């Protein structure tokens, strides 16, 4: 049995942030990660530097923009925007001709929603009658990884209103996976070590993996709540309210891919598949890679299509006509919905469950602490900078408890 001050379960952004702060404070910390790599839902495809997980840094005032000893992130280049609607490839502006466009409707919802009703209900009450509703629903699926029938309009609005990161989208220099690598510098870590059980009493915890057992004065849990509800991580003494919160905190499905062709793209463009099969598809002029980011039901459609290289190529030919007749030379996939240690893209705010994030974040007996984007809730959107903020929060909680 090995003794530590703190065991951190999970080497995603929140876990690494917490571990780095605790390590810097002089505590004996170890990070246990079930997968064979660090970063959680941050994953960069190389050599293209396209992102297969978290995509961009949101906002010119995002704290990631000013990390010490890091090159400043660069703005994401603008692309032409198009939409695939009823099989026709159109400029995004065409949606404004038949009613309010989905991006405009989303901004209006984020600014005005005041009730915990579904996005579907909000749209029916507030969108113009000429709105292409199926396309609008698909827009919310792709941006919030859940069906609008279960998405809370108030939950979305609260999260965005609380965010103070400014405007714009930026790329992490050298790829987003440089962030977890930087956070992990100097940390003690054990990879491929899923934690099976966490038993605790005030001031002492025992963490069991298939290989060994570790003891600590405190434990930080960063795994997605569904891993707990499924019994893959058993936590003793979990209060009923936390059990209920874990059941409410669900992750939306996501499937990402970089599809490489032998010919470079003739232009830089992003296509929103309003027909619900591929999500967002983008290319950069002069580069041969097609980037697919499909969520919710489109994730399932893309996953099924990818079982046949010809079927996936045919779908891509609809949104990127220059690929028609070409066979992909490589397909690199990150299937987040099928990943056993993540189970999806991120936690969405569901109708009737806006209390759950705060309940899941509550420490137990000044010994077991919780971080991760699932703990954020109304404090901000489930993005990388908020995962980092949760790691900072939990590090402060742990240090305060250990000092008492």
VEXDREN-2710 file (C-alpha; in Angstrom, 1 decimal):
% VEXDREN-2710
k/r/px/py/pz
1/UNK/0.0/0.0/0.0
2/UNK/1.4/3.4/-1.0
3/UNK/0.7/6.7/0.9
4/UNK/0.1/10.1/-0.7
5/UNK/-1.4/13.4/0.4
6/UNK/-3.7/13.5/-2.6
7/UNK/-4.8/11.0/-5.2
8/UNK/-6.3/12.5/-8.4
9/UNK/-8.5/10.2/-10.4
10/UNK/-8.4/11.3/-14.1
11/UNK/-5.7/13.0/-16.2
12/UNK/-8.1/15.2/-18.1
13/UNK/-7.7/19.0/-17.9
14/UNK/-9.5/19.4/-14.6
15/UNK/-7.5/16.6/-12.9
16/UNK/-4.2/17.8/-14.3
17/UNK/-4.9/21.4/-13.3
18/UNK/-5.8/20.3/-9.7
19/UNK/-2.7/18.0/-9.5
20/UNK/-0.4/20.8/-10.8
21/UNK/-1.6/23.3/-8.2
22/UNK/-1.4/20.8/-5.3
23/UNK/2.1/19.6/-6.5
24/UNK/3.2/23.2/-6.6
25/UNK/2.0/23.7/-3.0
26/UNK/4.4/20.9/-1.9
27/UNK/1.9/18.1/-1.5
28/UNK/2.6/14.5/-2.5
29/UNK/0.2/14.0/-5.4
30/UNK/-0.3/11.1/-7.9
31/UNK/-2.7/11.1/-10.9
32/UNK/-4.3/7.8/-11.9
33/UNK/-5.6/7.6/-15.5
34/UNK/-7.6/4.8/-16.9
35/UNK/-6.6/5.5/-20.5
36/UNK/-3.2/5.2/-22.0
37/UNK/-2.8/8.9/-22.7
38/UNK/-3.4/12.2/-20.8
39/UNK/-5.8/15.0/-21.8
40/UNK/-9.2/13.5/-21.5
41/UNK/-11.4/15.0/-24.2
42/UNK/-8.5/17.0/-25.6
43/UNK/-6.9/15.2/-28.5
44/UNK/-5.0/16.6/-31.4
45/UNK/-4.5/14.9/-34.8
46/UNK/-1.0/15.0/-36.1
47/UNK/0.5/16.2/-38.3
48/UNK/-2.6/18.2/-39.4
49/UNK/-3.1/19.8/-35.9
50/UNK/-6.8/19.4/-36.4
51/UNK/-8.7/18.8/-33.1
52/UNK/-10.5/15.5/-32.5
53/UNK/-11.8/16.6/-29.1
54/UNK/-12.0/20.2/-27.7
55/UNK/-11.9/22.4/-30.7
56/UNK/-10.9/26.0/-29.9
57/UNK/-10.2/28.5/-27.2
58/UNK/-13.3/30.6/-26.8
59/UNK/-12.9/34.4/-26.2
60/UNK/-10.1/36.9/-26.3
61/UNK/-10.3/37.2/-22.4
62/UNK/-10.2/33.5/-21.9
63/UNK/-7.6/32.7/-19.1
64/UNK/-6.0/30.1/-21.4
65/UNK/-4.9/33.1/-23.6
66/UNK/-2.6/34.3/-20.9
67/UNK/-1.0/31.2/-19.5
68/UNK/2.6/31.8/-18.3
69/UNK/5.5/30.8/-20.6
70/UNK/3.1/30.0/-23.4
71/UNK/2.9/31.4/-27.0
72/UNK/-0.2/33.5/-27.4
73/UNK/-3.0/31.6/-29.2
74/UNK/-3.8/32.8/-32.8
75/UNK/-7.3/33.6/-34.1
76/UNK/-8.9/30.8/-36.0
77/UNK/-9.0/31.7/-39.7
78/UNK/-12.4/32.5/-41.0
79/UNK/-14.0/30.2/-43.6
80/UNK/-16.9/30.5/-46.0
81/UNK/-20.0/29.0/-44.3
82/UNK/-22.6/26.8/-46.0
83/UNK/-25.5/24.6/-45.0
84/UNK/-26.7/21.3/-46.5
85/UNK/-30.5/21.5/-46.4
86/UNK/-32.8/18.9/-48.0
87/UNK/-29.9/17.7/-50.0
88/UNK/-29.0/21.1/-51.4
89/UNK/-25.7/22.9/-50.6
90/UNK/-26.5/26.5/-49.9
91/UNK/-24.8/29.6/-48.4
92/UNK/-25.6/29.9/-44.7
93/UNK/-27.3/33.3/-45.5
94/UNK/-30.0/31.3/-47.3
95/UNK/-31.5/30.3/-43.9
96/UNK/-32.3/34.0/-43.2
97/UNK/-34.4/34.0/-46.3
98/UNK/-36.8/31.4/-44.9
99/UNK/-36.9/32.6/-41.3
100/UNK/-34.5/33.4/-38.5
101/UNK/-31.2/31.6/-39.0
102/UNK/-30.2/29.0/-36.2
103/UNK/-27.2/31.1/-35.0
104/UNK/-29.5/34.1/-34.6
105/UNK/-32.1/32.1/-32.8
106/UNK/-29.4/30.7/-30.5
107/UNK/-28.2/34.1/-29.6
108/UNK/-31.7/35.3/-28.9
109/UNK/-32.3/32.3/-26.7
110/UNK/-29.1/32.9/-24.7
111/UNK/-30.0/36.5/-24.2
112/UNK/-33.7/36.1/-23.2
113/UNK/-34.5/32.6/-21.8
114/UNK/-35.8/32.8/-18.3
115/UNK/-37.6/29.5/-17.7
116/UNK/-36.4/25.9/-17.3
117/UNK/-38.3/24.7/-20.4
118/UNK/-36.9/22.7/-23.3
119/UNK/-35.3/24.4/-26.2
120/UNK/-38.0/22.9/-28.4
121/UNK/-40.7/24.6/-26.4
122/UNK/-38.8/27.9/-26.4
123/UNK/-38.4/27.8/-30.2
124/UNK/-42.1/27.1/-30.7
125/UNK/-43.0/30.1/-28.6
126/UNK/-40.3/32.5/-29.8
127/UNK/-39.2/31.6/-33.3
128/UNK/-40.9/33.1/-36.4
129/UNK/-43.4/30.7/-38.0
130/UNK/-41.3/30.5/-41.2
131/UNK/-38.3/29.1/-39.3
132/UNK/-37.0/25.8/-40.7
133/UNK/-37.4/24.1/-37.4
134/UNK/-35.8/20.8/-38.3
135/UNK/-32.6/22.7/-39.2
136/UNK/-32.8/24.8/-36.0
137/UNK/-33.2/21.7/-33.9
138/UNK/-30.1/20.2/-35.6
139/UNK/-28.1/23.4/-34.9
140/UNK/-28.7/23.0/-31.2
141/UNK/-27.9/19.3/-31.3
142/UNK/-24.5/20.1/-32.9
143/UNK/-23.7/23.0/-30.5
144/UNK/-25.0/21.5/-27.3
145/UNK/-24.8/17.7/-27.9
146/UNK/-28.3/16.8/-27.0
147/UNK/-31.8/16.8/-28.4
148/UNK/-33.6/20.1/-28.0
149/UNK/-36.5/18.2/-26.4
150/UNK/-34.3/17.6/-23.3
151/UNK/-32.0/20.7/-23.5
152/UNK/-32.9/23.4/-20.9
153/UNK/-33.2/26.8/-22.5
154/UNK/-32.5/28.4/-19.1
155/UNK/-29.5/26.1/-18.5
156/UNK/-27.9/27.2/-21.8
157/UNK/-28.6/30.8/-21.1
158/UNK/-27.3/30.8/-17.6
159/UNK/-24.1/29.1/-18.7
160/UNK/-23.3/31.5/-21.4
161/UNK/-24.3/34.6/-19.4
162/UNK/-21.9/33.6/-16.7
163/UNK/-19.1/33.3/-19.1
164/UNK/-16.9/36.4/-19.3
165/UNK/-14.3/35.3/-21.9
166/UNK/-15.0/37.8/-24.5
167/UNK/-15.3/37.2/-28.3
168/UNK/-13.5/35.3/-31.0
169/UNK/-12.1/31.8/-31.4
170/UNK/-8.4/31.0/-31.1
171/UNK/-6.2/28.0/-31.7
172/UNK/-3.8/26.7/-29.1
173/UNK/-0.2/27.0/-30.5
174/UNK/1.0/23.6/-31.7
175/UNK/-2.2/21.8/-31.0
176/UNK/-4.6/21.7/-28.0
177/UNK/-2.8/18.6/-26.6
178/UNK/0.1/20.9/-25.7
179/UNK/-2.0/22.2/-22.8
180/UNK/-2.4/18.8/-20.9
181/UNK/1.3/18.1/-21.7
182/UNK/2.3/21.4/-20.1
183/UNK/0.0/20.9/-17.0
184/UNK/1.4/17.4/-16.5
185/UNK/5.1/18.5/-16.3
186/UNK/6.7/17.1/-13.2
187/UNK/3.6/15.2/-12.0
188/UNK/3.6/11.6/-10.8
189/UNK/1.2/9.7/-13.0
190/UNK/0.2/6.1/-13.6
191/UNK/-1.5/5.4/-17.0
192/UNK/-3.8/2.5/-17.8
193/UNK/-4.9/2.4/-14.2
194/UNK/-8.7/2.6/-13.9
195/UNK/-9.8/3.1/-10.3
196/UNK/-12.3/0.4/-9.3
197/UNK/-13.2/1.4/-5.7
198/UNK/-12.8/4.5/-3.5
199/UNK/-13.5/3.9/0.2
200/UNK/-13.1/6.7/2.7
201/UNK/-13.6/8.0/6.1
202/UNK/-12.9/11.6/7.3
203/UNK/-9.2/12.4/6.6
204/UNK/-8.4/9.1/5.0
205/UNK/-9.1/7.4/1.7
206/UNK/-8.3/4.1/0.1
207/UNK/-8.1/3.9/-3.7
208/UNK/-8.1/0.5/-5.4
209/UNK/-7.1/-0.4/-8.9
210/UNK/-6.7/-3.8/-10.5
211/UNK/-2.9/-3.6/-9.8
212/UNK/-2.6/-1.9/-6.4
213/UNK/-4.1/0.0/-3.5
214/UNK/-3.1/3.6/-2.6
215/UNK/-4.0/5.6/0.5
216/UNK/-4.3/9.3/0.8
217/UNK/-5.5/12.1/3.0
218/UNK/-7.7/13.4/0.2
219/UNK/-9.0/12.2/-3.2
220/UNK/-10.0/14.3/-6.2
221/UNK/-12.6/12.6/-8.5
222/UNK/-12.8/14.0/-12.1
223/UNK/-14.4/11.1/-14.0
224/UNK/-17.7/11.7/-15.8
225/UNK/-20.6/10.9/-13.5
226/UNK/-22.0/8.1/-15.7
227/UNK/-18.9/6.0/-14.8
228/UNK/-20.1/6.2/-11.2
229/UNK/-23.8/5.4/-12.0
230/UNK/-22.7/2.4/-14.1
231/UNK/-20.7/1.1/-11.1
232/UNK/-17.4/1.3/-12.9
233/UNK/-16.0/3.5/-10.1
234/UNK/-17.6/2.5/-6.8
235/UNK/-17.5/5.3/-4.2
236/UNK/-18.5/4.4/-0.6
237/UNK/-20.8/6.6/1.3
238/UNK/-22.1/8.5/-1.7
239/UNK/-25.1/10.5/-0.5
240/UNK/-28.5/10.0/-2.1
241/UNK/-28.5/13.5/-3.5
242/UNK/-25.1/12.9/-5.2
243/UNK/-26.3/9.6/-6.6
244/UNK/-29.4/11.4/-8.0
245/UNK/-27.1/14.2/-9.4
246/UNK/-24.9/11.6/-11.1
247/UNK/-27.9/10.1/-12.8
248/UNK/-29.0/13.5/-14.1
249/UNK/-25.6/14.6/-15.5
250/UNK/-25.5/13.0/-18.9
251/UNK/-23.0/13.4/-21.7
252/UNK/-24.0/14.0/-25.3
253/UNK/-22.8/11.7/-28.1
254/UNK/-19.9/12.8/-30.4
255/UNK/-17.9/11.3/-33.2
256/UNK/-15.0/13.1/-34.8
257/UNK/-12.8/12.3/-37.7
258/UNK/-10.0/13.5/-39.9
259/UNK/-10.5/12.1/-43.4
260/UNK/-7.4/12.5/-45.6
261/UNK/-7.6/12.7/-49.4
262/UNK/-4.9/12.6/-52.1
263/UNK/-6.0/16.1/-53.3
264/UNK/-5.9/19.3/-51.4
265/UNK/-9.1/21.4/-50.7
266/UNK/-9.6/24.2/-53.3
267/UNK/-11.1/26.6/-50.7
268/UNK/-11.5/27.1/-46.9
269/UNK/-15.1/26.3/-46.0
270/UNK/-17.2/24.9/-43.1
271/UNK/-20.5/23.2/-43.9
272/UNK/-23.3/22.7/-41.4
273/UNK/-25.2/19.5/-42.3
274/UNK/-28.8/20.6/-41.5
275/UNK/-30.0/17.2/-42.6
276/UNK/-28.5/15.6/-39.5
277/UNK/-25.9/13.2/-40.8
278/UNK/-22.4/14.8/-40.4
279/UNK/-22.7/17.7/-38.1
280/UNK/-20.0/20.3/-39.0
281/UNK/-17.6/19.5/-41.8
282/UNK/-14.7/21.8/-42.6
283/UNK/-11.6/22.1/-44.8
284/UNK/-8.7/24.5/-45.2
285/UNK/-7.5/25.6/-48.7
286/UNK/-4.4/23.7/-49.8
287/UNK/-4.8/20.9/-47.2
288/UNK/-6.0/17.4/-48.0
289/UNK/-7.8/16.7/-44.7
290/UNK/-11.5/16.9/-44.2
291/UNK/-12.5/17.5/-40.5
292/UNK/-15.8/16.0/-39.3
293/UNK/-17.4/17.0/-36.0
294/UNK/-20.7/15.1/-35.5
295/UNK/-22.8/15.2/-32.3
296/UNK/-25.9/13.7/-30.9
297/UNK/-27.9/11.8/-33.6
298/UNK/-25.4/12.9/-36.4
299/UNK/-22.7/11.1/-34.3
300/UNK/-24.7/7.9/-34.7
301/UNK/-25.2/8.5/-38.4
302/UNK/-21.6/9.2/-39.0
303/UNK/-20.4/6.3/-36.9
304/UNK/-22.7/3.9/-39.0
305/UNK/-21.5/5.4/-42.3
306/UNK/-17.9/5.0/-41.3
307/UNK/-18.3/1.3/-41.2
308/UNK/-18.2/1.5/-45.0
309/UNK/-15.5/3.8/-46.4
310/UNK/-17.5/4.1/-49.5
311/UNK/-20.6/5.2/-47.6
312/UNK/-18.7/7.9/-45.6
313/UNK/-17.0/9.1/-48.8
314/UNK/-20.4/9.4/-50.5
315/UNK/-21.8/11.6/-47.6
316/UNK/-18.7/13.7/-47.6
317/UNK/-19.1/14.2/-51.4
318/UNK/-22.5/15.9/-50.7
319/UNK/-21.0/18.5/-48.4
320/UNK/-17.6/18.8/-50.1
321/UNK/-18.2/18.3/-53.8
322/UNK/-14.5/18.4/-54.7
323/UNK/-14.0/15.0/-52.9
324/UNK/-16.5/13.2/-55.2
325/UNK/-14.9/10.2/-57.0
326/UNK/-11.9/10.3/-54.6
327/UNK/-11.2/7.5/-52.1
328/UNK/-9.9/8.6/-48.7
329/UNK/-6.3/7.7/-48.1
330/UNK/-6.7/7.7/-44.3
331/UNK/-9.5/8.0/-41.7
332/UNK/-8.6/8.8/-38.1
333/UNK/-11.4/8.7/-35.7
334/UNK/-12.1/9.8/-32.1
335/UNK/-15.4/8.1/-31.1
336/UNK/-16.2/9.8/-27.8
337/UNK/-19.6/8.2/-27.4
338/UNK/-18.0/4.8/-27.6
339/UNK/-15.0/5.7/-25.4
340/UNK/-15.3/3.6/-22.2
341/UNK/-13.6/6.3/-20.1
342/UNK/-15.4/9.4/-21.4
343/UNK/-18.8/8.2/-22.7
344/UNK/-19.5/11.4/-24.7
345/UNK/-18.5/14.9/-25.6
346/UNK/-19.6/17.0/-22.6
347/UNK/-22.3/17.3/-20.0
348/UNK/-25.4/19.1/-21.3
349/UNK/-27.9/21.1/-19.1
350/UNK/-31.1/19.0/-19.1
351/UNK/-34.6/20.3/-18.2
352/UNK/-35.3/19.7/-14.5
353/UNK/-31.6/18.9/-13.8
354/UNK/-30.1/22.4/-13.3
355/UNK/-29.4/21.6/-9.6
356/UNK/-27.3/18.6/-10.4
357/UNK/-23.9/20.1/-11.2
358/UNK/-23.7/22.0/-7.9
359/UNK/-24.7/18.8/-6.0
360/UNK/-22.1/16.8/-7.8
361/UNK/-19.4/19.4/-7.0
362/UNK/-20.0/19.3/-3.2
363/UNK/-17.1/17.7/-1.3
364/UNK/-17.7/14.7/1.0
365/UNK/-16.3/14.9/4.6
366/UNK/-13.4/17.2/3.6
367/UNK/-11.8/14.1/2.1
368/UNK/-13.4/13.4/-1.3
369/UNK/-13.6/16.3/-3.8
370/UNK/-15.1/16.6/-7.2
371/UNK/-14.0/18.5/-10.4
372/UNK/-14.6/18.4/-14.1
373/UNK/-16.9/20.1/-16.6
374/UNK/-19.8/18.2/-15.1
375/UNK/-19.4/20.3/-11.9
376/UNK/-19.6/23.6/-13.7
377/UNK/-23.4/24.0/-14.4
378/UNK/-24.5/27.6/-14.1
379/UNK/-21.0/28.9/-13.6
380/UNK/-20.2/28.7/-17.3
381/UNK/-20.3/26.5/-20.4
382/UNK/-18.8/23.0/-20.4
383/UNK/-15.5/24.1/-22.1
384/UNK/-11.8/23.6/-21.4
385/UNK/-11.4/26.9/-19.5
386/UNK/-14.2/26.0/-17.1
387/UNK/-12.7/22.5/-16.6
388/UNK/-9.5/24.3/-15.6
389/UNK/-11.5/26.5/-13.3
390/UNK/-13.0/23.5/-11.6
391/UNK/-9.5/22.1/-11.1
392/UNK/-8.4/25.4/-9.5
393/UNK/-11.4/25.4/-7.3
394/UNK/-11.0/21.8/-6.1
395/UNK/-7.2/22.4/-5.4
396/UNK/-8.1/25.3/-3.1
397/UNK/-10.8/23.2/-1.4
398/UNK/-8.2/20.3/-0.8
399/UNK/-5.5/22.6/0.5
400/UNK/-8.0/24.3/2.8
401/UNK/-9.2/20.9/4.2
402/UNK/-5.6/19.6/4.7
403/UNK/-4.6/22.7/6.5
404/UNK/-7.3/22.3/9.1
END
